[in-house]
Amino acid sequence: MILNAHLFSGLTILPSFSSDYPVELSYAPSNSWSTPNSTPSPSLSKSSSPKPTVSQAKERRVFDLPCAVCLYPATGYHYNVASCNGCKTFFRRCVLSGSSYRCIRGDSNCLLNMRLVAGARIKCRSCRLDRCLQQGMRKEAVTSGIVGNEEKVAPQTAYLASISLPSTSTAIPKVTETASCLRQTLRLITKFRKCNIIVEKIDLHISALLTMPSFLDNLNNYQEETDFKRDLPEWCTIDLLCAIEFAKKLPDLSKFSDSDKEELIRNSCFTIAIAIEAIESYFDKKKTVVMPDGTDVMQSLANSGSVIHAVFTQMFVCILDPLHRESFTIDELVLTLQLLFFTIAAPENLTPEGKEQLEKSVKSSMHCLMVLLITQNTTNFSARYGSLIALNETFIKTAHAHKQKMKEAEHSRQKFRDFLIEQCVFDYRPAK
């Protein structure tokens, strides 16, 4: 593999690396990441949460969903979202006081630098409020009582009743259709990544990629390569193309304006690209990220004589740990990617209509995933849902680590050589 130096700066090789690179790597421990041999993050099931009080136990017996904000066991649907009493009270206080907060880090990225597990609290009030809104909490529900009924109901009963009533009987067929479409999309992406794509011949403006015919619908125009090598920036561009192709197949994307579509792609597709690399390696039964040309990134870094830092193990090895540990299905993963695409989108640059639609799309994606999980297992779906949400957090953190390493080497990168990377990582906005 041709390693592009400007993507990886300050590398130092660990003495323990041998030519027969082992999967179980030794590296300095990090508080914000789990190692391949570390104890898995606590699951959101009843058995793994902190020992509850009597009142908490009663609450959990009637409501077994995690809080959408902090992942602690929820006590009911508060302001339109399954949430715990702490996050409910925090959101209500913020709305009634009309307070505005500044991010304690100054970049509104606190969630990217913490590992959400059951019971974790988000110290930054600005980012905690943002997460409440991103997960669908409604301010008008606080002030007008639109969603005033906060009775604690069994989520299994509520969901099963809602998808079996005649008025909502289309829920399961719709979920099945969406999962089938996205499953086929991911399988076509697998083929597309192995084709002889010449990146230089493609107009890589995001606006152009959104309007041109899908590459996946025209795979007959390309041949599958059997002996080829790409460098890391080119693989990044290919996988960004794959992420955009995946996004174009999302049912809700067509409900946004062209300008809002561009913003969604710009904000979300790099993380989706990193997730696709991990998922493809997972289905190939690899223990580390391996590209379609056979390149094991960690092995190549070790063989190059460069220094391997813990962050690279986190980026190319640890990202696969939850996938292998939980043995997720392809349907679970594609619907989780759909939710990921909408939940990480920054609403600030969207039109008012786009912001409203984004809230609807997040809620719809969550419901879609929930319905799938309930049809699979009505008694354990909440724990499975929590594991998939934790997987998305892993994807987000890993993508952030990739961006940080790329930005550290910004002074030496070949600007505009990788035009799609410029737009999705460095936020370059071409003049229209």
Salt bridges, closest charged atoms under 4 A:
GLU59 OE2 - LYS152 NZ 3.37
ASP107 OD2 - ARG105 NH2 3.23
GLU140 OE2 - ARG138 NE 3.05
GLU150 OE1 - HIS78 ND1 3.15
ASP203 OD1 - HIS205 ND1 2.75
ASP217 OD1 - LYS249 NZ 3.34
ASP231 OD2 - ARG417 NH2 2.83
GLU234 OE2 - ARG230 NH1 2.85
ASP239 OD1 - ARG193 NE 2.69
GLU245 OE2 - LYS248 NZ 3.41
ASP252 OD1 - LYS255 NZ 3.12
GLU262 OE2 - LYS432 NZ 3.42
GLU263 OE2 - ARG429 NH1 2.63
GLU280 OE1 - ARG193 NH1 3.94
GLU326 OE2 - ARG325 NE 3.88
GLU326 OE1 - ARG384 NH1 3.78
ASP331 OD1 - ARG183 NE 2.72
GLU332 OE1 - ARG384 NH2 2.95
GLU356 OE2 - LYS360 NZ 3.70
GLU393 OE2 - ARG131 NH1 3.38
GLU408 OE1 - LYS405 NZ 3.12
GLU410 OE2 - ARG413 NH1 3.30
ASP418 OD1 - ARG417 NH1 2.78
GLU422 OE1 - ARG413 NH2 2.69
ASP427 OD1 - ARG266 NH1 3.73
ASP427 OD1 - ARG429 NH2 3.28
